Amino acid sequence: MPVQIESFFDAATHTISHIVYDRPGGHAAVIDPVLDFDPSSGRSARHGADRLLAFLMERRLTLQWILETHAHADHLSAAGYLKDKAGGQIGIGRRIDEVQSTFSRVFNLEPAFHCDGSQFDHLFEDGATFRIGELDARVLALPGHTPADVGYQVEDAVFVGDTLFMPDVGTARCDFPGGDAAMLYRSIRKLLALPDETRLLLCHDYPPPGREPAWRATVAEQRRANLHARDGVDEAAFVKMRQARDATLDMPRLLLPSIQVNIRAGRLPPAEDNGVRYLKLPLDAF
């Protein structure tokens, strides 16, 4: 059965969320949903997530999975909200516990927060297989951007998270805790070893002037033209480039609020004794 894909671009965070489904009236997975957040006011909203819910309703789809490619540092996840509204299981790569352990110390999280991935419904091992309705899906471990990055292959499409961007933009950064440029290179080559016609669907696009946002490229297109990782670029050259480039990049605008929510499977921190939820701002920690 051919996979059906609908993609939604969030202009505020340059994030693409995808809905993958087998057929109208069938089953679906949402990949990398976005929760709206204004850091200047501390207010959250659910306009983007409601667009996803409206599509699910329009196509009469049962939400079976909410899949995270990693704990994002550039947007807050709407996974918890979607689960509350439409059901489904929240899944992420097994190594999320490493990311939780790192950032639990950074934010000095409450004693009740467990760094074992238990906030998620399912932790995927590399090579694990699962079903989205009548579709076959497989998990690809893609560490490098973070230790816990995974991709989801559904038929001839792979949802690669932040591992690759469009060919004219290049690849993800590796300077967050646990990031590793050499590991990212190997993850990219793992993707580029797939058949040339395989479609790679991205989580972000930062288009250069004159180009509209885009989020699909084939393996052949990435091998031929990726700015950082095309064929002919070896691991040593890639690592040197990536480390030099990462040293010039600003931290993502939503890094501090995003991580605190995303390691909780898209849940806001628990309310304190005054009934208010707080996101922490660690000083001089980065």
Buried (B, 14 or more C-beta within 10 A) or exposed (E): EEBBBBBBBBEBBBBBBBBBBBBEEBBBBBBBBBBBBEEEEEEBEBEBBBBBBEBBEEBEBBBBBBBBBBBBBBBBBBBBBBBEBBEBBBBBBBBBBBBBBBBBEBBEBEEEBEBEBEBBBBBBEBEBEBBBBEBEBBBBBBBBBBBBBBBBBBBEBBBBBBBBBBBBBBBBBBBBBBBBBBBBBBBBBBBBEBEEEBBBBBBBBEBEEEEEBBBBBBBEBBBBEBBBBBEEBEBEEBBEBBBEBBEEEEEBBBBBBBBBBBBBBBBBBEEEEEEEEEBBEEEEEE
